[in-house]
Amino acid sequence: MKKFIPLFLTVTLVMTSCSTLNQLNLKPSALETVMALREILNSSTFKAVRKLSQLSSDDPTKALPSEFKTVLDGLKTLGYGQEVEKITKQVGSASGVVLKESESIITESIKEVDFGDAVAIVTGGKDAATQVLKNNMKTVVRKKYAERLNAELEKTEANKYWPIAAGAYNIFAKNKVDASLSNFMADRAVDGVFLAIGHEEENIRTDYKSLGKAVVTKVFDYYTKKKN
C-alpha cells in the first residue's frame, strides 16, 4: 500500500529545505573566512611595500629611522663627518634593497599564520588581521630582515662605524640602541612595514568590494550585515 504525503507537508518540507540551503550558502565557511583574511593581507602587503619602496627610491635616506641620524651625529664630534654622510647613503641603499624583498618575505609568512577565531578578526578592529600577522610572525620576519640587511651592509663600511656611534650614544641615552646595525635597522623596518600594512588593511575594510575577490565580498558582506 502506497503512502502519500499531504501536499501542504510536502510544500513545507521543500520551503524549509530551501531556507536551510540559503542560510548555508549565505554563511561563509571557516575556510572561506580565512581565505578572505589572507586576500586582504596579501593586498595590504603589496600596497604598503609598493608605497614604501617608492619613498625609498625617491630618497633612500627618507626611509631611515629618526634615531639613525641622531646616533650617527655623535660620530661627527669624533671627527667622522665625511663617514657619516657616506654611511647614511650606504644604509639607505641597503635598506631599499631589502624593502623590495619584503613582499615575498611577508607573503610566505601569511600562508603560515593561524588565524584562530577568524570571525572575530573579520569583525574586529580596523587592522585586526595585521595585528595577528604581526604577533605571529614579527620574530620570523625580523630575523629574515636582519640576515638580509647584514648581507647588504657587509658590502659597506657601515658595520665598522656603527658600534662606535652606538656606544657613544648609549652612554647618555635613556633608550639604548642595538650595537648591531642590522638588528637595529631590522627592528625599525619591520615595525614600519607592519604599520603601513595596517593602514592599508584599514583602507580595504572600508571598500572591500574594490578588491574584486568574491570570497572577500561574501565574507565581509555577511558579517557586516549581521553586525548591523
Helices and strands as residue ranges (DSSP letters): H 7-26, H 30-58, G 60-63, H 66-77, H 81-99, H 102-112, H 118-122, H 128-153, H 158-172, H 181-206, G 208-211, H 214-227
